[in-house]
Amino acid sequence: MNNWSHSWAEIFFLFMQDHLALMMELLGMVPRKIALNGQYSRDYFNRYGELRHIRKLRFWPLDKVLMGKYDFTEQDAKEMSEFLVPILDFVPDKRPTAAQCLAHPWISGRPRLLQPPAVNTQVMTSDGNVHEGARDKDETEETADRVSHIEITGTPKVKK
């Protein structure tokens, strides 16, 4: 490898290492199983799943970054980070689906409820009697209703 190639390889390594550190400062530690599972994991992480070459991390949650660095209001920062942080989770299975993302209040524009409404299955009839009624639609049906107007065209191209 010539000096030019060696220099770029070193710059790339430093960039990737710094990028991982920034992600961890924002999102927390990478789970050990994830950290040690990649082809180049040993280049970046020690056997405990800690960064090999960067020891001191300063954790700074996304909502605090948005308020401190970009002058977001506390409410805007909270709402945006509640949408983005789960998408960026290091564990792929914990990330929300596209339908869940589309249904999120930050995207859909719907007001966010602090707590899910209690499902009342009792219905009062006109004669004053109380009967068990039908439950509201479950989350899957509700999400399908919200995204049913979206049309995806074209054939996805998969790289092999």
C-alpha positions as semicolon CSV with decimal commas, in nm:
position;residue;x (nm);y (nm);z (nm)
1;M;0,000;0,000;0,000
2;N;0,147;0,338;-0,096
3;N;0,157;0,638;0,141
4;W;-0,146;0,800;-0,024
5;S;-0,364;0,490;0,020
6;H;-0,238;0,437;0,373
7;S;-0,326;0,795;0,468
8;W;-0,682;0,762;0,337
9;A;-0,730;0,429;0,512
10;E;-0,620;0,590;0,839
11;I;-0,850;0,890;0,786
12;F;-1,141;0,656;0,713
13;F;-1,068;0,453;1,027
14;L;-1,053;0,768;1,242
15;F;-1,376;0,897;1,085
16;M;-1,561;0,571;1,153
17;Q;-1,430;0,556;1,508
18;D;-1,539;0,914;1,573
19;H;-1,879;0,847;1,413
20;L;-1,937;0,551;1,645
21;A;-1,840;0,765;1,945
22;L;-2,085;1,039;1,842
23;M;-2,364;0,784;1,799
24;M;-2,293;0,637;2,142
25;E;-2,289;0,981;2,304
26;L;-2,632;1,043;2,157
27;L;-2,794;0,700;2,194
28;G;-2,602;0,527;2,472
29;M;-2,372;0,227;2,462
30;V;-2,392;-0,021;2,177
31;P;-2,515;-0,353;2,318
32;R;-2,215;-0,587;2,346
33;K;-2,375;-0,850;2,120
34;I;-2,420;-0,590;1,844
35;A;-2,079;-0,429;1,898
36;L;-1,891;-0,757;1,865
37;N;-2,093;-0,909;1,581
38;G;-1,956;-0,721;1,279
39;Q;-1,677;-0,809;1,039
40;Y;-1,460;-0,519;1,164
41;S;-1,587;-0,511;1,523
42;R;-1,248;-0,597;1,672
43;D;-1,099;-0,291;1,501
44;Y;-1,335;-0,058;1,686
45;F;-1,449;-0,238;2,004
46;N;-1,274;-0,429;2,282
47;R;-1,407;-0,760;2,412
48;Y;-1,643;-0,576;2,648
49;G;-1,813;-0,389;2,364
50;E;-1,646;-0,058;2,455
51;L;-1,474;0,161;2,200
52;R;-1,116;0,047;2,164
53;H;-0,951;0,383;2,099
54;I;-1,188;0,639;2,250
55;R;-1,221;0,615;2,625
56;K;-1,408;0,925;2,733
57;L;-1,761;0,972;2,603
58;R;-1,981;1,266;2,697
59;F;-2,341;1,150;2,677
60;W;-2,569;1,419;2,541
61;P;-2,927;1,307;2,461
62;L;-3,078;1,426;2,133
63;D;-3,338;1,653;2,292
64;K;-3,061;1,834;2,485
65;V;-2,852;1,864;2,166
66;L;-3,146;2,015;1,978
67;M;-3,214;2,267;2,255
68;G;-2,852;2,352;2,333
69;K;-2,703;2,361;1,987
70;Y;-2,995;2,439;1,757
71;D;-3,225;2,650;1,979
72;F;-3,523;2,413;1,962
73;T;-3,794;2,471;2,219
74;E;-3,812;2,203;2,485
75;Q;-4,142;2,072;2,343
76;D;-4,015;2,060;1,982
77;A;-3,691;1,892;2,088
78;K;-3,880;1,635;2,293
79;E;-4,123;1,552;2,012
80;M;-3,853;1,524;1,747
81;S;-3,626;1,310;1,964
82;E;-3,918;1,083;2,060
83;F;-3,958;1,017;1,688
84;L;-3,591;0,987;1,587
85;V;-3,422;0,805;1,876
86;P;-3,619;0,478;1,837
87;I;-3,540;0,479;1,463
88;L;-3,169;0,501;1,544
89;D;-3,170;0,215;1,797
90;F;-2,859;-0,002;1,764
91;V;-3,076;-0,317;1,786
92;P;-3,261;-0,354;1,454
93;D;-3,551;-0,551;1,606
94;K;-3,625;-0,264;1,845
95;R;-3,663;-0,008;1,565
96;P;-4,017;0,093;1,465
97;T;-4,164;-0,022;1,136
98;A;-4,233;0,223;0,854
99;A;-4,605;0,208;0,937
100;Q;-4,532;0,290;1,300
101;C;-4,316;0,583;1,191
102;L;-4,590;0,715;0,964
103;A;-4,840;0,690;1,248
104;H;-4,616;0,881;1,490
105;P;-4,762;1,222;1,588
106;W;-4,443;1,401;1,482
107;I;-4,504;1,283;1,122
108;S;-4,882;1,251;1,114
109;G;-4,946;1,591;1,269
110;R;-5,194;1,443;1,513
111;P;-5,174;1,563;1,872
112;R;-4,980;1,330;2,094
113;L;-5,169;1,176;2,382
114;L;-4,973;1,156;2,704
115;Q;-5,133;0,823;2,789
116;P;-5,329;0,588;2,569
117;P;-5,701;0,630;2,624
118;A;-5,866;0,367;2,838
119;V;-6,075;0,137;2,624
120;N;-6,431;0,145;2,747
121;T;-6,616;-0,163;2,632
122;Q;-6,942;-0,066;2,796
123;V;-7,210;0,112;2,596
124;M;-7,515;0,285;2,741
125;T;-7,828;0,233;2,534
126;S;-8,108;0,486;2,498
127;D;-8,311;0,305;2,765
128;G;-8,031;0,363;3,019
129;N;-7,905;0,004;3,029
130;V;-7,533;-0,068;3,012
131;H;-7,412;-0,342;2,775
132;E;-7,076;-0,466;2,665
133;G;-6,987;-0,298;2,336
134;A;-6,734;-0,365;2,067
135;R;-6,373;-0,272;2,136
136;D;-6,202;-0,005;1,929
137;K;-5,995;-0,118;1,632
138;D;-5,663;-0,263;1,728
139;E;-5,341;-0,081;1,646
140;T;-5,274;-0,280;1,329
141;E;-5,609;-0,196;1,172
142;E;-5,574;0,166;1,280
143;T;-5,229;0,194;1,120
144;A;-5,355;0,028;0,802
145;D;-5,637;0,284;0,783
146;R;-5,389;0,570;0,821
147;V;-5,153;0,452;0,549
148;S;-5,405;0,302;0,304
149;H;-5,387;0,610;0,081
150;I;-5,012;0,571;0,024
151;E;-4,912;0,406;-0,300
152;I;-4,567;0,264;-0,358
153;T;-4,477;0,211;-0,721
154;G;-4,182;0,052;-0,890
155;T;-3,991;-0,263;-0,819
156;P;-3,737;-0,253;-0,538
157;K;-3,384;-0,326;-0,650
158;V;-3,188;-0,554;-0,424
159;K;-2,810;-0,546;-0,443
160;K;-2,647;-0,885;-0,420
